[in-house]
Amino acid sequence: MFMINVRTLEINASYVCNLKCKQCANICWLGNKVATTAEVAKTVKAWSSRIRANHISVCGGEPLMNPDLLNILIEIRRGWSEFILVKTNGCFLNKLTEAEIEWMLKNNAKLWLAFKDTATYEANQDLLSQLPPKLFHTVKYPGHTNYKWYEAQQMEDGKLIQTNNNPQTAYEVCHAKKCVVIHDEKIYMCPKMFWLDYLKDQSYRLYPAIPGSHRTVQHSDEQLQQYLSKPSANCMICPEQLDWQPVVGDIPQLTPHELAKLSNAAYRQPSPQF
C-alpha cells in the first residue's frame, strides 16, 4: 500500500501555552484548552494507515500542560512505531509523572527541551540530574550558541498584521514546511496553517480566510502528496526572509488577565518560580 512519507508529523497534545515565543510558528498562546485522548485517538485512526514519518512530534501549545499526556502518547503509539519527540519549554518538567517517564523510556519516546530562559534552565538543574539521561533527546536554553529566534508572526493589539508576501519566496526559506500537522480528519502543510484554521474555528478572526489551508482524508494520496510538496497561496502570510537574532531578554509570558481566561481549562500548573 502506498504511504505518504513526511519528515516530521506533528500532533498537538495541547492548544494552550504559558509562553509567547517570537520564533514559534504556533499561535498557541491564544488557545484555551488541552487536547483530549478521544480527539487524538480519532486523529490517529484517520491517518495512521496513510502517513509515515521520520518521527512523531508531540507539540502544542505546551504538551506537559496536559494531565492526560500518558494516554495521548499511548494512542499515538498504537498508530505509529516511529520515534516520538515530546517538545516542551521546561516550565512543567517537574510535573512529569513516574508513569509518563517509565512509558517514554520503554517506548522509544524522548523529551526535546527548549528552556524559556537561563533562569529556568538553572532552576531545573537538580531535577535534570535526577531524571534518566535517556529521557532527553535535546536540551536547549538561551545561553546555547545559535539559540536564536525570528518574528514568526507580526502582531498588533493581539491580532496578526496582514501581509501579502511572495508565497514562493516565503516557502523557500520556511523552516516549518517539513512539519506536517494532523488534526481530526484534516492535514496541514505546516503548524501555522493549523493554528489559523483552529483559532478561526474558536471564534478568532486573526486573518482573512484563505481557501485551501488544509486537505482531508477524503483527498487521494496523489492530491495529498502534491499539497505537501509545494508552496500554497497561504504562504503569503509568512516572512520572505528570516532575520534570525540572538535571544535577548525574557520571553513574554501570559498576563494574569490572560491566565484568568484559562480558569475553566483542565491543565497542569507550572511551578511558582516559573
N, C-alpha and C positions, 0 to 999 in steps of 0.2 A: 504493500500500500504506500502511495506517495505521501511523504511527510514534509511539511513546511519547516525549514530549518532557520533558526534565528540565533544571534549571539547571546543576547540576554532577554529572558522572558520575565516581565515584572508582574507580580500580583500584590495588590495592596492589602495589608493587614489592618490599616488604619486610614481614616480620612481626616485626621487632625494631627497637628504637630504643635509643640510648645515653642518652636523657634521660627524665625523668618530669614532663612539663609539666602543671601543675594544670588548665589550661584545655583540654587536649586530650581530645576525645571518644573518641579511640582509646586502648585499654589495651595499646598495642603493646609496652611495656617488659616485659610478661610473655611475649612471644613468644620464639622462639628460632631463627628462620631467615629467609632471604630467599626471595622468590618465584623460581620457575624460569621460563624462557622458555616451556617447554611448558605450564605452568599458565596463564600469561597468554594464550597462543595459544588454549587451549581456551575461556577466558572470552570472548575476542574473537569466536571462531567462534559461540559460543552466543548472543551478544547484539547483535552489530553490525547485524543486519538488523531488530532490534526497537526500538532506542532511538537517539534523537538528543539532543544536549546542547548547551548554550551553550559549554561547554568540558569537556575531559577533565582530571581532576586525578590525577596520579600521586603516590600517597601511601605511607604505611606506618603504622607504622614509618618509618624514615628511608630514603628511596629511594636516596640516594647510597651507602648501605652495600652495595648490590648490585653486584658486579663485572660482572654481565651486563645492566646498565641499558640499554645501547645496543640490544641485541637485543629487549629488552622494549618500548622505545619504537618500534622498527621494527614489531613485531607490532601494537601499538596503532594505529599509523598505517595499517596495512593494513585495519583495520576502520572507522576514522573519519577524516574530514578535518578535524574540529574542532580549534581551538586547544588545545594541550597545555600544562598547567602542571605542572612538577615541583616539589613542595613540600619544602623542605629546611631543616634547622636550622643550616646553615652550618659544622658541625664537620668535614665531609668535602669542603668546597668545593675544597680543594687536590688531591683525588683524582680530580676530573673529568679525563677523557682528552681529547686533541685530537680524537679521532674523535667523542666524545659532543658536544663543543662545536660542531664543524662540522655534525653532523647536526641539532642543535637549531636552529642559525641558518638552515639551509636548509629546515627542515620545520615552520615555524610552531610552535615549542615554546620556552618560556622557563622560567627559574628563578623561583620565589617563595621568597625567603629570609626567615626569621624567626630571627635570631641569638639564641642562648640567653641571652646577656648582653652587656653593653657591651664587656667584655674580648675576647670572641670577635670581635665586630664590629671592634674596633680592630686586633686581630691579623691580620685579613683585609684591611686597607686596601690594602696593596701588591698583593695578589692581585686584589682588586676593580678596582683601577686598570689592571691588565694585561689583564683579560678584556674582551671586546667589550660595550659598554653595551647593545646589542640583545639580549644573552643574558638580561637581567634584566627581569622584569615588576614585581616588588616587592622592596624591601629594607627590612626592619624590624628594630629592636633595642629593648631595654627603655627606652632614653632617649627614644624617639619619643613624642610626645604621643598619648594614648589607647591606648598599648600596655598592655593590662590583661588580667587573667585572672579566672576564677572556678573554683570547685571543680567540675569536670565530673563527678567521682565521689567519693563519700566512701569512704575506705579505712581499714581497721584490720587490722593484722597481715598485710598483703598481700592481704586479701580485701575484696570490696565489701561495704559495710554495706547490709543490706536496707532498702529504703524502700517506701512504699506511697503515693506521691503521686497527685494527681488527673491522670489521663492527658491530659485535655483542656487543663488549665491548663499542664501541662508542655510539651505540643505547641505551644501558642500562643506561648510565649516561647523555644522552642528555636531556636538559631542553626544547627543542623546538619541540620534537616529537609529542606533543599533539596539535601543532599549524598548522593546515591544511590550505594550501593556495589554492584558486581557482582563475583562470585567464582565461578568454575566455572559451574554452571547455576543458581546462586542469585542473587537480587537482594534487597537490604536497603534499607529506607527511610532509614537513617542509619548512620553509622560505628559507633556503639555497638552497634547490633543485630548488625552483622557480627562485632565483636570478642567479644561474649558468646557467639555461636554458634561462632566459630572456636576460642576458648580452651576451650570446653566439649569440642569435638572433640579438643583437645590434652590431655585429662585434667585440665583445670582445672575446679573447681566453684566458680565465683565467685558464682553466683546461682541460685536455684531455676529450673528450666526453665519457660519460659513458651511455650506453643504459639503459632504464628503469627508468629514473629520474621522470617520471610522468605517469599518466593514463589519459584517456579522457572519455567523456560522452558515447562513444561507448562501454566501458567496462561494464560488468554486475555488479549488486550490490555486488554479491559474490566476484568478482575479485577486486572491489574497497575496500571492507572491508578487504580482505586479504592483499592488498597492504598497507593499512593504519595501520595495526596492527602488523607488524613485521619488523625487520631490512632489509635494502636493501644493495646491494653491494656498493651503492653510499655512505653509511655511513662511508666508509673508509676515506673520506676527513675531517672528524671531529675528535676532540681530544678523546682519550680513557680515559682521566682523566681531570676533570675540576678543575684547580688550581685557585680558587676564591681568589681575592686580593682586599683589600680596594681601593677605588678610590684615586689616588694621582695625583695632578697636574691638568692642564686644559685638557679637551677633545679636540683633534685636530679638527680644522675646515677647510673648503675648502680654498685653497690659492686663491689669486687674479687671478692667471692663470687658475685655475680650475673653478672659478666662470665665467671667460670670456667665457668658453666653453658653458655655460648655457645662454648666452646672447640672444639667439633666443627663449628660452623657456618662456612660459607664466606662471609665478608663482609669488606668493606674496613675497615681500622682507621682511627680518627681520628688526626690529628697529635698528638704527645705533649703539646703545650701545651693541648690541648682535653680 
